[in-house]
């Protein structure tokens, strides 16, 4: 089956961003060890398609392949624990290389020169603005300041101008290096996979507490869509007999 896994309330309306999926039946089959141990018959064409997708994601035909993922023991065995571990290792190594190169990308843990660890405590978690430094991280208070400019700041992309007036939370005007974080080309990237920063913003509550009607206009449908709803009409209670 090839399709989207995003099923939500909007998907069920039928006239909006509905989800589609395709079931592919393959008459030809091939025997592979999906778990690395037991042989099983799978569709030949679908198996070939999945292998080609993995080869692309792992960069096996590019100038920066993930060498540890190019063997048949990996490509033919997506259900083998050894395959998962090797893919996760490459993805984690790639993520670390990108995080070392760019301070402003989403990350599980703050870069040390953005939010230094306090004492023997756990490493500080990355902020929603990864170059944000809390004044007192351990207190979990919102006060702080950007150490380096973020890409949403126009000054990130151009030379600083006299009229630039950063807010109190922004990088100081005239700061060394124009407030831009040190950058370098990512090193030793393998393929095109990277680990998700699952701890990113873990200690932050970014609920703006704004009314959702301010952010989105919700109007009743202009056309009759009664066939798409189950009727929900009140049922009258039986009346008591008199006397």
Secondary structure, DSSP 4 states (H G I P E B T S, - for coil): -EE-----TGGGSSSSS---EE----SSEEEE-TTSSS-EEEEHHHHHHHHHHHHHHTTTTSSS--GGG-SHHHHT-TT-HHHHHHHHHHHHHHHHHHHHH-TTS--SB--TTTS---TTSPPPBPPSSTTEEESSGGGT-S-EEESS--TTSGGGTS---TT----TTSPPTT-GGGGPPP-----S--TT-----TTTTTT--------HHHH------SS--GGGS------PPPPPPP-
